[in-house]
Amino acid sequence: MMPPIVIAIPLYSLMNHVGLLNTRIGLILSYQVYTLPFCISMLLGFIRDIPLEIEEAGAMDGANLLRRLGYIVFPLCAPGLVATAIFSMILGWNEFLFSLLFIHTPDKFTLPLFISNFMTEDGTAWGEMMAIGIVSSLPMLALAGYMQRYLLRGFSMGLK
């Protein structure tokens, strides 16, 4: 739960030692380090909001632990999982620092790193930068729009 710049130097040293610099696997692992604390803290709030009495009622009805998790806890925390997935995807999609540090060849650049190349010492290509900025936001908007129905269905807890 710290700013990513705090772990950038130790993570760079680790990636260099392991040989994962300038690889997509190294970038994926660094994104896990970056988003995992956020996801855990966000999901913890959703799971703590599930009333314990509902799970106890399932236990009184004879449901074992796996059945209670599958039929009671998971459907109640599904909106939290969807919301966490959306926010995690947005965090990873917009991340700039780790991709700037860990990726060196242009064919492996992430989208934020590619957009930053429109700013040069000769000037800034504002039109191209704005156009690619809008186009790059479309996948996240489509994902959030698609997941919205599951998010809203989960908030109503399947009630009709």
DSSP file (Angstrom, degrees, kcal/mol; ACC not computed):
  #  RESIDUE AA STRUCTURE BP1 BP2  ACC     N-H-->O    O-->H-N    N-H-->O    O-->H-N    TCO  KAPPA ALPHA  PHI   PSI    X-CA   Y-CA   Z-CA
    1    1 A M              0   0    0      0, 0.0    33,-0.1     0, 0.0     0, 0.0   0.000 360.0 360.0 360.0  40.7    0.0    0.0    0.0
    2    2 A M        -     0   0    0      1,-0.1     5,-0.1    32,-0.1     0, 0.0  -0.770 360.0 -80.6-117.7 165.6    2.8    2.4   -0.9
    3    3 A P    >>  -     0   0    0      0, 0.0     3,-1.6     0, 0.0     4,-0.6  -0.398  43.2-118.8 -62.3 146.3    3.4    4.4   -4.0
    4    4 A P  H >> S+     0   0    0      0, 0.0     4,-0.6     0, 0.0     3,-0.6   0.761 109.2  68.7 -62.1 -24.0    5.0    2.3   -6.7
    5    5 A I  H 3> S+     0   0    0      1,-0.2     4,-0.6     2,-0.2     3,-0.3   0.786  90.8  63.4 -65.1 -25.7    8.1    4.5   -6.8
    6    6 A V  H <4 S+     0   0    0     -3,-1.6    -1,-0.2     1,-0.2     3,-0.2   0.871 112.3  33.1 -67.4 -37.1    9.0    3.1   -3.4
    7    7 A I  H <X S+     0   0    0     -4,-0.6     4,-2.2    -3,-0.6    -1,-0.2   0.406  95.5  92.8 -99.0   3.0    9.4   -0.5   -4.6
    8    8 A A  H  X S+     0   0    0     -4,-0.6     4,-2.4    -3,-0.3     5,-0.2   0.922  86.6  44.9 -64.9 -45.7   10.7    0.4   -8.1
    9    9 A I  H  X S+     0   0    0     -4,-0.6     4,-2.5     2,-0.2     5,-0.2   0.944 116.3  44.0 -69.3 -48.0   14.4    0.2   -7.3
   10   10 A P  H  > S+     0   0    0      0, 0.0     4,-2.3     0, 0.0    -1,-0.2   0.906 116.0  49.3 -62.2 -37.1   14.3   -3.0   -5.3
   11   11 A L  H  X S+     0   0    0     -4,-2.2     4,-2.8     2,-0.2    -2,-0.2   0.886 110.2  50.5 -68.0 -37.9   12.0   -4.5   -8.0
   12   12 A Y  H  X S+     0   0    0     -4,-2.4     4,-2.4    -5,-0.2    -1,-0.2   0.918 111.1  49.1 -63.5 -43.4   14.3   -3.4  -10.7
   13   13 A S  H  X S+     0   0    0     -4,-2.5     4,-2.2     2,-0.2    -2,-0.2   0.910 113.0  47.0 -62.2 -42.6   17.3   -5.0   -8.9
   14   14 A L  H  X S+     0   0    0     -4,-2.3     4,-2.4     2,-0.2     5,-0.2   0.923 112.7  48.5 -65.0 -45.4   15.3   -8.2   -8.4
   15   15 A M  H  X>S+     0   0    0     -4,-2.8     5,-2.6     1,-0.2     4,-1.4   0.877 112.5  49.5 -63.9 -37.0   14.2   -8.3  -12.1
   16   16 A N  H  <5S+     0   0    0     -4,-2.4    -1,-0.2     3,-0.2    -2,-0.2   0.905 111.9  48.2 -67.4 -41.3   17.8   -7.6  -13.3
   17   17 A H  H  <5S+     0   0    0     -4,-2.2    -2,-0.2     1,-0.2    -1,-0.2   0.884 116.0  42.9 -66.9 -39.1   19.1  -10.4  -11.0
   18   18 A V  H  <5S-     0   0    0     -4,-2.4    -1,-0.2    -5,-0.1    -2,-0.2   0.686 113.1-117.1 -81.8 -19.1   16.5  -12.9  -12.2
   19   19 A G  T  <5S+     0   0    0     -4,-1.4    -3,-0.2    -5,-0.2    -4,-0.1   0.766  77.2 123.7  88.9  28.1   16.8  -11.9  -15.8
   20   20 A L    > < +     0   0    0     -5,-2.6     3,-1.1    -6,-0.2     6,-0.3   0.285  31.9 122.6-105.1   9.7   13.3  -10.7  -16.3
   21   21 A L  T 3  S+     0   0    0     -6,-0.7    82,-0.1     1,-0.2     3,-0.1  -0.477  79.2  15.6 -69.1 144.2   14.1   -7.2  -17.5
   22   22 A N  T 3  S+     0   0    0     80,-2.8     2,-0.3     1,-0.2    -1,-0.2   0.792 104.1 113.8  62.0  31.5   12.6   -6.4  -20.9
   23   23 A T  S <> S-     0   0    0     -3,-1.1     4,-1.6    79,-0.2    -1,-0.2  -0.948  70.8-132.4-127.1 152.7   10.2   -9.3  -20.8
   24   24 A R  H  > S+     0   0    0     -2,-0.3     4,-2.7     2,-0.2     5,-0.2   0.848 107.8  58.3 -70.6 -33.0    6.5   -9.4  -20.6
   25   25 A I  H  > S+     0   0    0      2,-0.2     4,-2.5     1,-0.2    -1,-0.2   0.916 105.8  49.5 -62.3 -42.7    6.6  -12.0  -17.8
   26   26 A G  H  > S+     0   0    0     -6,-0.3     4,-2.0     1,-0.2    -1,-0.2   0.888 111.8  48.5 -62.3 -39.6    8.7   -9.6  -15.7
   27   27 A L  H  X S+     0   0    0     -4,-1.6     4,-2.0     2,-0.2    -2,-0.2   0.896 110.4  51.0 -68.2 -39.9    6.2   -6.8  -16.4
   28   28 A I  H  X S+     0   0    0     -4,-2.7     4,-1.6     2,-0.2    -2,-0.2   0.918 111.0  48.5 -62.8 -43.3    3.2   -9.1  -15.5
   29   29 A L  H  X S+     0   0    0     -4,-2.5     4,-1.8     1,-0.2    -1,-0.2   0.876 109.8  51.8 -65.3 -36.9    4.9  -10.0  -12.2
   30   30 A S  H  X S+     0   0    0     -4,-2.0     4,-1.6     1,-0.2    -1,-0.2   0.861 107.1  53.5 -68.7 -32.9    5.6   -6.4  -11.4
   31   31 A Y  H  X S+     0   0    0     -4,-2.0     4,-2.7     2,-0.2     5,-0.3   0.850 105.6  54.5 -67.6 -33.1    2.0   -5.5  -12.0
   32   32 A Q  H  X S+     0   0    0     -4,-1.6     4,-2.2     1,-0.2    -2,-0.2   0.913 107.9  48.6 -64.8 -41.5    1.0   -8.3   -9.5
   33   33 A V  H  < S+     0   0    0     -4,-1.8    -1,-0.2     1,-0.2    -2,-0.2   0.859 115.3  46.9 -63.3 -34.3    3.2   -6.7   -6.9
   34   34 A Y  H  < S+     0   0    0     -4,-1.6     4,-0.4    -5,-0.1    -2,-0.2   0.876 122.1  30.3 -77.1 -40.5    1.6   -3.3   -7.7
   35   35 A T  H  X S+     0   0    0     -4,-2.7     4,-2.5     1,-0.1     5,-0.2   0.692  98.7  80.1 -98.2 -19.6   -2.1   -4.4   -7.7
   36   36 A L  H  X S+     0   0    0     -4,-2.2     4,-2.6    -5,-0.3     5,-0.2   0.907  93.1  48.4 -60.7 -45.7   -2.3   -7.2   -5.2
   37   37 A P  H  > S+     0   0    0      0, 0.0     4,-2.2     0, 0.0    -1,-0.2   0.900 113.1  49.7 -61.4 -37.2   -2.4   -5.1   -2.0
   38   38 A F  H  > S+     0   0    0     -4,-0.4     4,-2.2     2,-0.2    -2,-0.2   0.930 112.2  47.3 -63.7 -45.0   -5.1   -2.9   -3.6
   39   39 A C  H  X S+     0   0    0     -4,-2.5     4,-2.7     2,-0.2     5,-0.2   0.903 111.8  50.0 -64.8 -41.9   -7.2   -6.0   -4.5
   40   40 A I  H  X S+     0   0    0     -4,-2.6     4,-2.1    -5,-0.2    -1,-0.2   0.932 113.0  45.5 -63.9 -45.6   -6.8   -7.6   -1.1
   41   41 A S  H  X S+     0   0    0     -4,-2.2     4,-1.2    -5,-0.2    -1,-0.2   0.872 114.7  48.5 -67.8 -34.9   -7.9   -4.4    0.7
   42   42 A M  H  X S+     0   0    0     -4,-2.2     4,-1.2    -5,-0.2     3,-0.2   0.927 114.2  44.6 -70.6 -43.9  -10.8   -3.9   -1.6
   43   43 A L  H  X S+     0   0    0     -4,-2.7     4,-2.6     1,-0.2     5,-0.2   0.827 105.3  63.0 -69.3 -30.8  -12.0   -7.5   -1.4
   44   44 A L  H  X S+     0   0    0     -4,-2.1     4,-2.2    -5,-0.2    -1,-0.2   0.890 101.8  51.2 -61.4 -38.7  -11.6   -7.5    2.4
   45   45 A G  H  X S+     0   0    0     -4,-1.2     4,-0.9    -3,-0.2    -1,-0.2   0.893 111.2  47.3 -65.2 -39.3  -14.2   -4.8    2.7
   46   46 A F  H  < S+     0   0    0     -4,-1.2     4,-0.4     1,-0.2     3,-0.3   0.898 113.3  47.7 -68.4 -40.1  -16.7   -6.7    0.6
   47   47 A I  H >< S+     0   0    0     -4,-2.6     3,-1.1     1,-0.2    -2,-0.2   0.869 108.2  54.6 -72.0 -34.9  -16.2   -9.9    2.5
   48   48 A R  H 3< S+     0   0    0     -4,-2.2    -1,-0.2     1,-0.2    -2,-0.2   0.762 101.0  61.5 -67.7 -23.1  -16.5   -8.2    5.9
   49   49 A D  T 3< S+     0   0    0     -4,-0.9    -1,-0.2    -3,-0.3    -2,-0.2   0.597  78.3 102.7 -79.3 -10.2  -19.8   -6.8    4.8
   50   50 A I  S <  S-     0   0    0     -3,-1.1     2,-0.1    -4,-0.4    23,-0.0  -0.616  83.2-116.3 -73.9 123.9  -21.3  -10.3    4.4
   51   51 A P    >>  -     0   0    0      0, 0.0     4,-0.9     0, 0.0     3,-0.8  -0.403  12.6-145.6 -64.2 131.4  -23.5  -11.0    7.4
   52   52 A L  H 3> S+     0   0    0      1,-0.2     4,-2.3     2,-0.2     5,-0.2   0.764  95.0  68.8 -66.5 -25.9  -22.2  -13.9    9.4
   53   53 A E  H 3> S+     0   0    0      1,-0.2     4,-2.2     2,-0.2    -1,-0.2   0.833  94.1  55.7 -65.3 -32.2  -25.8  -14.9   10.3
   54   54 A I  H <> S+     0   0    0     -3,-0.8     4,-1.6     2,-0.2    -1,-0.2   0.918 110.2  44.5 -67.2 -41.9  -26.4  -15.9    6.7
   55   55 A E  H  X S+     0   0    0     -4,-0.9     4,-1.9     1,-0.2    -2,-0.2   0.888 112.1  52.5 -68.8 -37.7  -23.5  -18.3    6.7
   56   56 A E  H  X S+     0   0    0     -4,-2.3     4,-2.3     1,-0.2    -2,-0.2   0.867 105.9  54.8 -65.1 -35.0  -24.5  -19.6   10.1
   57   57 A A  H  X S+     0   0    0     -4,-2.2     4,-1.6     2,-0.2    -1,-0.2   0.889 107.0  50.7 -64.8 -38.0  -28.0  -20.3    8.8
   58   58 A G  H  <>S+     0   0    0     -4,-1.6     5,-2.5     2,-0.2     4,-0.2   0.885 109.7  50.2 -64.4 -38.3  -26.4  -22.4    6.0
   59   59 A A  H ><5S+     0   0    0     -4,-1.9     3,-1.2     1,-0.2    -2,-0.2   0.884 108.4  52.5 -67.1 -37.6  -24.5  -24.3    8.5
   60   60 A M  H 3<5S+     0   0    0     -4,-2.3    -1,-0.2     1,-0.3    -2,-0.2   0.820 105.0  56.1 -66.2 -30.5  -27.6  -24.9   10.6
   61   61 A D  T 3<5S-     0   0    0     -4,-1.6    -1,-0.3    -5,-0.2    -2,-0.2   0.501 126.8-101.3 -80.2  -3.0  -29.3  -26.3    7.4
   62   62 A G  T < 5 +     0   0    0     -3,-1.2     2,-0.3     1,-0.3    -3,-0.2   0.575  69.3 149.6  99.7  11.0  -26.5  -28.8    7.1
   63   63 A A      < -     0   0    0     -5,-2.5    -1,-0.3    -6,-0.1    -2,-0.1  -0.605  39.4-135.0 -79.1 133.9  -24.3  -27.2    4.4
   64   64 A N     >  -     0   0    0     -2,-0.3     4,-2.4     1,-0.1     5,-0.2  -0.181  33.8 -89.4 -77.5-179.4  -20.6  -28.0    4.7
   65   65 A L  H  > S+     0   0    0      1,-0.2     4,-2.5     2,-0.2     5,-0.2   0.908 125.7  47.6 -61.6 -45.8  -17.9  -25.4    4.3
   66   66 A L  H  > S+     0   0    0      1,-0.2     4,-2.6     2,-0.2    -1,-0.2   0.889 112.6  49.4 -64.7 -38.4  -17.5  -25.7    0.5
   67   67 A R  H  > S+     0   0    0      2,-0.2     4,-2.6     1,-0.2     5,-0.4   0.902 111.4  49.2 -66.9 -40.2  -21.2  -25.6   -0.1
   68   68 A R  H  X>S+     0   0    0     -4,-2.4     5,-2.2     2,-0.2     4,-1.9   0.910 113.8  46.7 -64.8 -41.1  -21.6  -22.5    2.1
   69   69 A L  I  <>S+     0   0    0     -4,-2.5     5,-2.8     3,-0.2    -2,-0.2   0.922 117.7  42.4 -65.0 -43.2  -18.7  -20.8    0.2
   70   70 A G  I  <5S+     0   0    0     -4,-2.6    -2,-0.2    -5,-0.2    -1,-0.2   0.846 126.8  28.0 -74.5 -35.1  -20.1  -21.8   -3.2
   71   71 A Y  I  <5S+     0   0    0     -4,-2.6    -3,-0.2    -5,-0.2    -2,-0.2   0.634 134.4  19.6-104.8 -16.4  -23.7  -21.0   -2.6
   72   72 A I  I  X5S+     0   0    0     -4,-1.9     4,-1.4    -5,-0.4    -3,-0.2   0.755 124.6  36.4-117.2 -58.8  -23.7  -18.3    0.0
   73   73 A V  I  ><S+     0   0    0     -5,-2.2     4,-2.0     1,-0.2     5,-0.2   0.940 115.8  49.7 -70.4 -48.6  -20.4  -16.4    0.3
   74   74 A F  H  ><S+     0   0    0     -5,-2.8     4,-0.7    -6,-0.3    -1,-0.2   0.921 111.3  47.6 -62.4 -45.5  -19.3  -16.3   -3.3
   75   75 A P  H  4 S+     0   0    0      0, 0.0     3,-0.3     0, 0.0    -1,-0.2   0.857 113.3  50.1 -63.2 -31.0  -22.7  -15.0   -4.7
   76   76 A L  H  < S+     0   0    0     -4,-1.4    -2,-0.2     1,-0.2     4,-0.2   0.817 115.8  40.6 -76.1 -29.1  -22.8  -12.3   -2.0
   77   77 A C  H  X S+     0   0    0     -4,-2.0     4,-2.0     1,-0.2     3,-0.2   0.381  86.7 100.1 -98.5   5.8  -19.2  -11.2   -2.7
   78   78 A A  H  X S+     0   0    0     -4,-0.7     4,-2.5    -3,-0.3     5,-0.2   0.886  79.5  53.3 -58.3 -41.9  -19.5  -11.4   -6.5
   79   79 A P  H  > S+     0   0    0      0, 0.0     4,-2.7     0, 0.0    -1,-0.2   0.883 108.8  51.0 -62.0 -33.9  -20.1   -7.7   -7.0
   80   80 A G  H  > S+     0   0    0     -3,-0.2     4,-2.5    -4,-0.2    -2,-0.2   0.888 109.5  49.7 -67.2 -38.8  -16.9   -7.1   -5.0
   81   81 A L  H  X S+     0   0    0     -4,-2.0     4,-2.3     2,-0.2    -1,-0.2   0.908 113.2  46.2 -64.9 -41.7  -15.0   -9.5   -7.2
   82   82 A V  H  X S+     0   0    0     -4,-2.5     4,-2.4     2,-0.2    -2,-0.2   0.934 114.3  47.0 -67.0 -45.8  -16.3   -7.8  -10.3
   83   83 A A  H  X S+     0   0    0     -4,-2.7     4,-2.5     1,-0.2     5,-0.2   0.902 113.7  48.7 -62.9 -40.8  -15.6   -4.3   -9.0
   84   84 A T  H  X S+     0   0    0     -4,-2.5     4,-2.6     2,-0.2    -1,-0.2   0.895 110.2  51.5 -65.8 -39.7  -12.1   -5.4   -7.9
   85   85 A A  H  X S+     0   0    0     -4,-2.3     4,-2.4     2,-0.2    -2,-0.2   0.914 110.9  48.2 -63.1 -42.4  -11.5   -6.9  -11.3
   86   86 A I  H  X S+     0   0    0     -4,-2.4     4,-2.2     2,-0.2    -2,-0.2   0.948 114.8  44.2 -63.6 -49.0  -12.5   -3.7  -13.1
   87   87 A F  H  X S+     0   0    0     -4,-2.5     4,-2.4     1,-0.2    -2,-0.2   0.877 113.4  51.6 -65.2 -37.1  -10.3   -1.5  -10.9
   88   88 A S  H  X S+     0   0    0     -4,-2.6     4,-2.4     2,-0.2    -1,-0.2   0.906 109.8  49.2 -66.1 -41.1   -7.4   -3.9  -11.1
   89   89 A M  H  X S+     0   0    0     -4,-2.4     4,-2.5     2,-0.2    -2,-0.2   0.904 111.7  49.4 -63.8 -40.4   -7.6   -4.0  -14.9
   90   90 A I  H  X S+     0   0    0     -4,-2.2     4,-2.0     2,-0.2    -2,-0.2   0.905 110.2  50.9 -66.1 -40.6   -7.7   -0.2  -15.0
   91   91 A L  H  X S+     0   0    0     -4,-2.4     4,-0.6     1,-0.2    -2,-0.2   0.933 115.2  42.2 -61.3 -45.8   -4.7    0.1  -12.7
   92   92 A G  H  < S+     0   0    0     -4,-2.4     3,-0.4     1,-0.2    -2,-0.2   0.860 113.1  53.3 -69.2 -35.3   -2.7   -2.3  -14.8
   93   93 A W  H  < S+     0   0    0     -4,-2.5    -1,-0.2     1,-0.2    -2,-0.2   0.862 115.5  38.9 -67.8 -36.7   -3.9   -0.7  -18.1
   94   94 A N  H  < S+     0   0    0     -4,-2.0    -1,-0.2    -5,-0.2    -2,-0.2   0.433  84.2 125.8 -95.5   0.1   -2.8    2.8  -17.0
   95   95 A E     <  +     0   0    0     -4,-0.6    18,-0.2    -3,-0.4    15,-0.1  -0.396  23.4 163.0 -68.5 133.1    0.4    1.9  -15.3
   96   96 A F     >  +     0   0    0     -2,-0.1     4,-2.1    16,-0.1     5,-0.2   0.737  57.7  63.6-116.9 -40.9    3.4    3.8  -16.6
   97   97 A L  H  > S+     0   0    0      1,-0.2     4,-2.1     2,-0.2     5,-0.2   0.926 104.6  43.5 -62.9 -51.3    6.3    3.7  -14.2
   98   98 A F  H  > S+     0   0    0      1,-0.2     4,-2.8     2,-0.2     5,-0.3   0.888 114.6  50.1 -66.2 -37.7    7.0   -0.1  -14.2
   99   99 A S  H  > S+     0   0    0      1,-0.2     4,-1.6     2,-0.2    -1,-0.2   0.876 110.4  51.2 -67.9 -34.0    6.7   -0.3  -18.0
  100  100 A L  H  < S+     0   0    0     -4,-2.1    -2,-0.2     1,-0.2    -1,-0.2   0.885 117.5  39.0 -66.2 -38.4    9.1    2.7  -18.4
  101  101 A L  H  < S+     0   0    0     -4,-2.1    -2,-0.2    -5,-0.2    -1,-0.2   0.871 123.9  35.3 -79.1 -38.3   11.6    1.0  -16.1
  102  102 A F  H  < S+     0   0    0     -4,-2.8   -80,-2.8    -5,-0.2     2,-0.5   0.658 105.4  66.9 -98.6 -17.4   11.4   -2.6  -17.1
  103  103 A I     <  +     0   0    0     -4,-1.6     7,-0.1    -5,-0.3    -1,-0.1  -0.915  44.9 162.7-111.8 129.2   10.8   -2.5  -20.9
  104  104 A H        +     0   0    0     -2,-0.5    -1,-0.1     5,-0.0     5,-0.1   0.645  52.4  77.4-118.0 -23.5   13.4   -1.1  -23.3
  105  105 A T  S >  S-     0   0    0      1,-0.1     3,-1.8   -83,-0.0     4,-0.2  -0.765  73.8-134.1 -96.3 137.7   12.5   -2.3  -26.8
  106  106 A P  G >  S+     0   0    0      0, 0.0     3,-1.1     0, 0.0    -1,-0.1   0.753 100.8  65.2 -61.8 -25.7    9.8   -0.5  -28.6
  107  107 A D  G 3  S+     0   0    0      1,-0.2    -2,-0.0    -3,-0.0     0, 0.0   0.649 105.6  45.0 -73.3 -11.0    8.0   -3.7  -29.8
  108  108 A K  G <  S+     0   0    0     -3,-1.8    -1,-0.2     2,-0.0   -86,-0.0   0.309  83.9 131.2-109.6   6.2    7.2   -4.5  -26.2
  109  109 A F    <   -     0   0    0     -3,-1.1     2,-0.1    -4,-0.2    -9,-0.1  -0.264  53.5-130.6 -60.6 143.2    6.0   -1.1  -25.1
  110  110 A T     >  -     0   0    0    -14,-0.1     4,-2.4     1,-0.1     5,-0.2  -0.425  32.6 -97.3 -83.4 170.7    2.7   -0.8  -23.2
  111  111 A L  H  > S+     0   0    0      1,-0.2     4,-2.6     2,-0.2     5,-0.2   0.902 122.2  49.8 -63.0 -44.4    0.1    1.7  -24.4
  112  112 A P  H  > S+     0   0    0      0, 0.0     4,-1.7     0, 0.0    -1,-0.2   0.886 113.0  48.5 -61.1 -35.3    0.9    4.4  -21.9
  113  113 A L  H  > S+     0   0    0    -18,-0.2     4,-0.6     2,-0.2    -2,-0.2   0.878 111.2  50.0 -69.7 -37.6    4.6    4.1  -22.8
  114  114 A F  H >< S+     0   0    0     -4,-2.4     3,-0.9     1,-0.2     4,-0.2   0.901 109.3  51.6 -66.3 -40.5    3.7    4.3  -26.5
  115  115 A I  H >< S+     0   0    0     -4,-2.6     3,-1.7     1,-0.2    -1,-0.2   0.864 101.9  60.9 -64.4 -35.5    1.6    7.4  -26.0
  116  116 A S  H >< S+     0   0    0     -4,-1.7     3,-1.5     1,-0.3    -1,-0.2   0.721  89.0  72.4 -66.9 -18.5    4.4    9.1  -24.2
  117  117 A N  T << S+     0   0    0     -3,-0.9    -1,-0.3    -4,-0.6    -2,-0.2   0.614  80.5  73.1 -71.5 -10.6    6.5    8.8  -27.3
  118  118 A F  T <  S+     0   0    0     -3,-1.7     7,-2.0    -4,-0.2     2,-0.7   0.571  84.2  76.7 -78.2  -7.8    4.3   11.5  -28.9
  119  119 A M  E <   +A  124   0A   0     -3,-1.5     5,-0.2     5,-0.2     2,-0.2  -0.911  66.6 157.7-102.4 110.2    6.1   14.0  -26.6
  120  120 A T  E >   -A  123   0A   0      3,-2.5     3,-0.7    -2,-0.7    -2,-0.0  -0.663  58.6 -98.7-122.6 177.6    9.6   14.7  -28.1
  121  121 A E  T 3  S+     0   0    0      1,-0.2     3,-0.1    -2,-0.2    -1,-0.0   0.711 121.9  59.6 -71.8 -18.5   12.1   17.5  -27.8
  122  122 A D  T 3  S-     0   0    0      1,-0.3     2,-0.3     0, 0.0    -1,-0.2   0.684 123.7 -76.6 -80.3 -18.6   10.8   18.8  -31.1
  123  123 A G  E <   -A  120   0A   0     -3,-0.7    -3,-2.5     2,-0.0     2,-0.5  -0.904  50.4 -69.9 148.0-176.0    7.3   19.3  -29.7
  124  124 A T  E     -A  119   0A   0     -2,-0.3     2,-1.6    -5,-0.2    -5,-0.2  -0.954  27.0-142.2-117.1 128.2    4.2   17.5  -28.7
  125  125 A A     >  +     0   0    0     -7,-2.0     4,-2.4    -2,-0.5     5,-0.2  -0.649  29.2 174.4 -86.7  82.1    1.8   15.9  -31.3
  126  126 A W  H  > S+     0   0    0     -2,-1.6     4,-2.7     1,-0.2     5,-0.2   0.884  71.1  51.8 -62.5 -42.4   -1.3   16.9  -29.4
  127  127 A G  H  > S+     0   0    0      1,-0.2     4,-2.2     2,-0.2    -1,-0.2   0.942 114.1  42.1 -61.5 -48.8   -3.8   15.7  -32.0
  128  128 A E  H  > S+     0   0    0      1,-0.2     4,-2.5     2,-0.2     5,-0.2   0.879 114.7  52.2 -65.5 -38.1   -2.3   12.2  -32.4
  129  129 A M  H  X S+     0   0    0     -4,-2.4     4,-1.8     1,-0.2    -2,-0.2   0.908 111.7  45.5 -66.6 -41.2   -1.8   11.9  -28.6
  130  130 A M  H  X S+     0   0    0     -4,-2.7     4,-2.1    -5,-0.2    -2,-0.2   0.893 112.5  51.6 -68.7 -38.6   -5.5   12.8  -27.9
  131  131 A A  H  X S+     0   0    0     -4,-2.2     4,-2.3    -5,-0.2    -2,-0.2   0.938 113.2  42.8 -64.7 -46.3   -6.7   10.5  -30.6
  132  132 A I  H  X S+     0   0    0     -4,-2.5     4,-2.3     1,-0.2    -1,-0.2   0.814 110.6  58.1 -71.8 -27.2   -4.8    7.5  -29.3
  133  133 A G  H  X S+     0   0    0     -4,-1.8     4,-0.9    -5,-0.2    -1,-0.2   0.910 109.5  43.8 -64.6 -41.9   -5.7    8.4  -25.8
  134  134 A I  H >X S+     0   0    0     -4,-2.1     4,-0.7     2,-0.2     3,-0.6   0.927 115.2  48.1 -68.2 -44.7   -9.4    8.1  -26.7
  135  135 A V  H >< S+     0   0    0     -4,-2.3     3,-0.8     1,-0.2    -2,-0.2   0.874 109.0  54.5 -64.3 -35.9   -8.9    4.9  -28.6
  136  136 A S  H 3< S+     0   0    0     -4,-2.3     4,-0.4     1,-0.2    -1,-0.2   0.730 103.8  55.5 -72.0 -20.1   -6.9    3.4  -25.8
  137  137 A S  H <X S+     0   0    0     -4,-0.9     4,-2.0    -3,-0.6    -1,-0.2   0.652  88.1  80.8 -83.9 -14.2   -9.7    4.1  -23.3
  138  138 A L  H <X S+     0   0    0     -3,-0.8     4,-2.7    -4,-0.7     5,-0.2   0.891  86.5  53.4 -62.9 -42.4  -12.3    2.1  -25.4
  139  139 A P  H  > S+     0   0    0      0, 0.0     4,-2.4     0, 0.0    -1,-0.2   0.908 111.3  46.7 -60.8 -38.8  -11.3   -1.4  -24.2
  140  140 A M  H  > S+     0   0    0     -4,-0.4     4,-2.5     2,-0.2    -2,-0.2   0.888 112.4  49.8 -70.0 -37.3  -11.6   -0.4  -20.6
  141  141 A L  H  X S+     0   0    0     -4,-2.0     4,-2.5     2,-0.2    -1,-0.2   0.908 111.9  48.8 -64.8 -40.9  -15.0    1.3  -21.2
  142  142 A A  H  X S+     0   0    0     -4,-2.7     4,-2.4     2,-0.2    -2,-0.2   0.906 111.9  49.1 -64.7 -41.7  -16.2   -1.9  -23.1
  143  143 A L  H  X S+     0   0    0     -4,-2.4     4,-2.6    -5,-0.2    -2,-0.2   0.933 112.9  46.4 -62.9 -46.3  -15.0   -4.1  -20.2
  144  144 A A  H  X S+     0   0    0     -4,-2.5     4,-1.1     1,-0.2    -2,-0.2   0.893 113.1  50.3 -65.1 -38.8  -16.7   -1.9  -17.6
  145  145 A G  H  X S+     0   0    0     -4,-2.5     4,-0.5    -5,-0.2    -1,-0.2   0.895 112.8  46.3 -65.3 -39.4  -19.9   -1.8  -19.7
  146  146 A Y  H >< S+     0   0    0     -4,-2.4     3,-0.6     1,-0.2     4,-0.4   0.903 115.3  45.5 -68.4 -41.4  -19.9   -5.6  -20.1
  147  147 A M  H 3X S+     0   0    0     -4,-2.6     4,-2.2     1,-0.2     3,-0.3   0.626  92.8  83.5 -77.7 -13.2  -19.2   -6.2  -16.4
  148  148 A Q  H 3X S+     0   0    0     -4,-1.1     4,-2.9     1,-0.2     5,-0.3   0.877  85.8  55.0 -60.6 -38.6  -21.8   -3.7  -15.3
  149  149 A R  H <X S+     0   0    0     -3,-0.6     4,-2.2    -4,-0.5    -1,-0.2   0.891 110.5  45.4 -64.4 -37.4  -24.7   -6.2  -15.7
  150  150 A Y  H  > S+     0   0    0     -4,-0.4     4,-2.0    -3,-0.3    -1,-0.2   0.857 112.5  52.4 -71.2 -34.5  -22.9   -8.6  -13.4
  151  151 A L  H  X S+     0   0    0     -4,-2.2     4,-1.7     2,-0.2    -2,-0.2   0.936 113.4  42.1 -65.4 -46.7  -22.1   -5.8  -11.0
  152  152 A L  H  X S+     0   0    0     -4,-2.9     4,-1.5     2,-0.2    -2,-0.2   0.876 113.2  52.8 -69.8 -37.0  -25.7   -4.7  -10.8
  153  153 A R  H  <>S+     0   0    0     -4,-2.2     5,-1.6    -5,-0.3     4,-0.3   0.883 110.1  49.5 -64.4 -37.0  -27.1   -8.2  -10.6
  154  154 A G  H ><5S+     0   0    0     -4,-2.0     3,-0.8     1,-0.2    -1,-0.2   0.850 105.1  56.6 -70.9 -34.2  -24.8   -8.9   -7.7
  155  155 A F  H 3<5S+     0   0    0     -4,-1.7    -1,-0.2     1,-0.3    -2,-0.2   0.837 108.0  47.7 -67.1 -31.1  -25.8   -5.8   -5.8
  156  156 A S  T ><5S-     0   0    0     -4,-1.5     3,-1.8    -5,-0.1    -1,-0.3   0.532 106.8-134.1 -84.1  -4.7  -29.4   -7.0   -5.9
  157  157 A M  T < 5 -     0   0    0     -3,-0.8    -3,-0.2    -4,-0.3     3,-0.1   0.787  63.1 -60.6  57.5  32.6  -28.2  -10.4   -4.7
  158  158 A G  T 3 <S+     0   0    0     -5,-1.6    -1,-0.3     1,-0.3     2,-0.2   0.563  96.8 147.6  77.5   6.8  -30.3  -12.2   -7.3
  159  159 A L    <         0   0    0     -3,-1.8    -1,-0.3    -6,-0.2    -3,-0.0  -0.511 360.0 360.0 -77.9 144.6  -33.6  -10.7   -5.9
  160  160 A K              0   0    0     -2,-0.2    -1,-0.1    -3,-0.1    -3,-0.0   0.371 360.0 360.0-116.0 360.0  -36.4  -10.0   -8.3
